[in-house]
Amino acid sequence: MKMLCCPLNGPRNVAEFAFGGEVREMPDPQTCSDREWAEYVFYPPNHAGVIAEWWLHVPSGYWFIAERNRSTDEVIRTYDPSEIYTTRVDFAAQEESKA
Amino acid sequence: MSKQRQGLLITGDAPVQFTFEGQRFSGLPGDTLASALLANGQWLQSRSFKYHRPRGPLSLSGQDANTLVQLGPEPNVLADRTPLSEGLSASGQNYVGSLAKDGDSRLGFFGRFMPVGFYYRAFYKPRGIWDRWEKVIRKKAGLGVLDTQREAGYHDKQYLFCDIAVVGAGPAGLAAALRAADAGASVLLIEQDPYIGGSLAWHRYDVQGGAAAAMLADLRRVEAHPRIRTLTDATCNAWFADHYLPVIQGTRLYKVRAKQTVLASGALEQHVVFHNNDLPGIVLCSAAERMLALYGITPGNKALVLAGNDQSCRSALTLADAGVQVSAVVDMRASPDDPALLQALSERAIRYIPGHTVYSARGSGSQGRISQAEIRPITAPGEVGNTAETIDCDLLCMSSGYMPAWQLPCQAGAKLSYQDEVAGFRLSGQAAGVHLAGSVNNIFTAEAVVKDGERAAAAALAALGYDVDVPESVSCALRPNYDWPMFAHPKGKEFVDFDEDLQLRDIVNATRMGYRDIQLVKRFSTVGMGPSQGRHSALPTARLVAKATGRTISETGVTTARPPFAPEKVAHNAGRVLHPYRQTPMHHRHLEAGAHMVPVGDWQRPAYYGQPDQARHCIESEAMHVRNAVGLIDVGTLGKIELRGPDAAELLNRLYTASFDNMEIGSTRYAIMTNEHGVVIDDGVACRLGETHFYITATTSGVTRVYRAMTQWNAQWRLDVDILNVTGAFAAVNLAGPLSHKVLAAAGTDVDISAAGFPYLAYREGQVAGISARLMRVGFVGELGYEIHVPARYGEALWDALIKAGRAFGIKPFGVDTQRLLRLEKGHLIVGQDTDGMSHPGELNLNWAVDRKKPFFVGQRSVAIMKREQTQRHLVAFELPAGSETPAEGLLVLEGAEVSGKITSCAYSPTLDKVIGLAWASSAHKKPGSQIVIKSAGGEPLTATVVKLPFYDKALSRQEIQA
């Protein structure tokens, strides 16, 4: 069984973790095209090589990010999401509906 | 036996009585079943799989299938790994009649009419012929007898942790363990055999003899080392990622987690392929040495050694020194590497015949044991001359070289490459932290093996951060493999694979049939599929296939060696079931009331109160009681999440489809959650407890997903809100029915529960029966009702108080199946039952619960896109008149010949005296009054009428206090 190093709890069996998909940027849902939105929703990049992934340490409810090589299954590093999500995210109010 | 046997494993002299094939034998303490039989001259121990040929031990170390016996109720037990015990009773297997007189051994004579792939090809056509023949063939080809009534007995599991796991306690493993432990690392040493030392315990490493014993005496220091734990008789059955090792010892499965692994798993001695090379009495050299050293058995009276390396020549010396008359050493090579061997052989009057091979063997007597060997000169690889000499013998020891035990290294990512200069495979490229040492690493002299073990340990220590020098790789000049030890014979029976009775031509013919890839050769011929999993057949098969297909042996390779390394029993992996269910604080009250409990998500819940054979009656009467009087249901399994902080409302806005900014304190709001696809994934009720404080319920099985979504999104959004899953912290009940407010008043509460004081969909806090409670006026079941949440530790007290207060009003508990009927009558959907992985709000008539104008929610864009599209399907409500059949959930809705949907919920409603349900149907049928066609269980169509929801209480008056 694989080991994963949780930034909060240290190395633990991978059975203690849940996968949360790739880390990726959401296009602006108000301004992007339908196609851009559909590709965001349905086509995660899923390429071979190093990918940043969301992982949850289930017993402690802690989300973190792991950089993992999907070809070799090697985990390069794990870190707290605050490393890349540094500021509060807000969504602008919708423009007055055209109807 | 005239003289008492002395062997490393023989621990006493009190005879151990046992029976084999109904005959009484006597062995000694420490014997295995196989060694005790050999000591009694019983070489015939089993029959082969396909041709029922007589077989005896080959490796005497559990690495072949020649000693498979039936041990009481257990089939396919390796006699050479089964400790002898008083009264043990075993028999051979795979025969008709008796082991000695197998009526089916004549199958061998028909062998040439049963070429490789025979079964596949012969019974392929005409259609149906296989069905007729299969039973007969399986009976002939089966192994052992399975007792299906047998109990597996006690088995268990244990976790172990160490810095360095060392697999194999031969010289390399022992040296590695000592080097690592001396430096301060904790070491787990795992040895498949019941003793440590490996080949040092029985092999002659020098011409004079004695070097091995001296070296082993030194290495025995592991036994007392405080940082080394040794497991003997323990098989490391796999290497899994990050050094997770399943180790089986007896009835226990150890799950070992190491930080580094040293694989000192040794090498498997290889046989020579010649006519009748499978007769009892033909053994690997190591097996004869084991018989002598471990069990004190004289393996034969007149021995012949077929050598492919110096090791086998030294085996001849050992045999001679033990009093066995060795007629000759037939060496396939032109000369030994070590010239001193010639002198030593001649001193013992052993004839040395270089450049020859045993070309065929002949057996005789009741056991079919070898009695003669015909030797011929080797003229070219695989070819022999015409001058033949026949030598009498009752023992033939052979060795054509070694195959590194490649299974675990390959599981750790190593690749095999064949090196022509050593005529053997070499392993490289294994995962970081896995170190090979000793003969698995193609190192063979005792001194080099020890050095290699120390080198591997140093590399492991360095990886763990110890300040150590890692020596250069150790080299070894020995070349123990003879490059073409295979000699075709016109009569065949030169076995490449003993397990599957595969001869030389079977492998070659498979390639001629077009199966050129080694994996296809395996599947077509079954080579390597037997119990020994190619331990002796992989190397010759690679050589044969490479030659037949004109490729290199490296290109050809060997087939994948997946775990487990050795057979493991289901009982090792099964054992106790760890599948806990959560129970609410009122659980035992339900049991006392006769509830029929069912699993719901992680929980156990009452389905209804009564016997399963009365289920429908129980559910209908519980439902009628809620409609007409008052009922109480335990809803503590509902998910519960608490949000606190200035951004609590904002987080809800972003995750649920409704808007929460304008919610008044003390109110509730129905909330549905969509994912980024716009699919409804959960629903619940959000309560506003304060400006910055919300309490949200979620579905029993969905709360984990909801909580994860909230925390994952907020890890990105960084909103100022604290998210807490309090599912287990609160117990909850729903007190429902026209008399519910009277029960609540009788139980005692300081909350104003008048119609004006506590209106529908309001939230209140206060005391109920002296317990601090959160109360919601919700209407899931369609009657006046109060959902009451209290700290879990007061759950039972609340339940008892409400049951007691309700007694005057005839209160009855009801279960989750009853609740499902009640909510269906009211037209409330259940996410996950009435919805699927594609259901968006528009299809579910939930657009009213979606605020499309707010800045953002997770599924907003997808919901907007789908709202623009023409929906193809719709969740509709339908009814059938009373007396019609109640179609089961899951039955299809048809549109002509096409399937347009399916039933998601359906039940007979005693309140309405109709059959009602929800179903997916094409959008064309969403209008009330439409007819939909359901394919009933019997196949005939049922026509149902689409109606408007709710089925029950269209005036929405039942949720209020009745006058």
Interface residues (C-beta under 8 A of the other chain):
Chain A: M1 K2 M3 N13 A18 G20 P29 Q30 C32 D34 W37 A38 Y40 V41 F42 W54 L56 G61 W63 D73 P81 S82 Y85 T86 T87 R88 V89 F91 A92 A93 Q94 S97
Chain B: F240 A241 D242 Y244 R257 R654 E676 H677 Y707 R708 T711 Q712 A715 Q716 W717 R718 L719 D720 N725 K853 K854 P855 F856 Q860 R861 S862 I865
